[in-house]
């Protein structure tokens, strides 16, 4: 069975809540049949959207199967959602 690849771009690594989310995701990944890629954007919405867009454009072999993220700001993430859907990538938004 192929391992699923999950992209989990976090807003920052200096916030207790974000650190807890990363640790929880890593613990879950360790006991599951999927790969996890955690990204950090330094609380910058432009950086976050650029990371997500760049990674969602990868090939089906190396790109993520799903993206789970918490948006940094109020940027219009519709374009990112469309790009992910077009590429066949699942999309979930946390705490929106």
N, C-alpha and C positions, 0 to 999 in steps of 0.2 A: 504494500500500500504506500502511495506517495505521501510524503510529509507535507502538510499544509504550511504555508508561509504567511505569518501575520505581521503586519506593520503596525506599530504602536507608538506614534509620535507624541511625546509628552511635551508640555509647555516649558518645564524647567526642572532642574535637579536640586534646587535649593528650597523646596517647599515640602513640608512633611507629608502632605496628601499625595503629591506626585511621587515622592520616594516610596510611599506605601503602595501606590498603584504599580510601580515598576517591580517592586519586590514580590508582590502578589502575582503579577503576570509571570515573572521568572519562576516562581515556585510551581505554578500551574503548568508551565511549559515543561518543566523538568519531569513531570509525571504524565505527559501527554505525547501524542504522536504528531507534534507540530513544531515548527521553527518560529522563533520570535525575534523581531528586529525592533529595538527600542531606539527612537530618535529624540533628540532634544533641539528645541528651537530658541531657547533663551527668552521666552515670553515675547517673541517677535512673530506677528501674524504672517508677514511676508515670507520670512524664513520657513515657517511651518507649511504654508501653502506651496512654496517652491519645492520643499522636500517631498511632500506628498505627490505633487504633480510629476516630479522627476522619477520617483520610484514607481509610480503607477504606469509610466510609459515603458518600463522594462518589458522584456519578452515574457511570455507565459512560463518559460522555463525558469527564469531567475527572479521575476517580479513577485509581489505578494498576491496571495489569494484573497486576502481581506485586509481592510484598513479599519482600525479602531482608534479614535482619537477624541481629544477634548479641544475644541477650538480656542485659540488664544483670544481673538477679538471678534469683531462683527464683520469680518470680510465676507464677501459673498462666496460661499463654498460650493455653490451650484456647479460651477465650472469643474471643480475638482470631482464632485460626485458624478457628473456626466462622464468625465474622462475615465474614472474608475469603472463605472457601469459599462462603458463602451469596451473597456479592456477585459470585462468579465470578472472584475474584482468586487468582492462584497464590501459594504460600506456601513459603518456604525459610528454615530456621534454620541459622545458621553457628555452629560452635564451641559446641554445646550439650552 
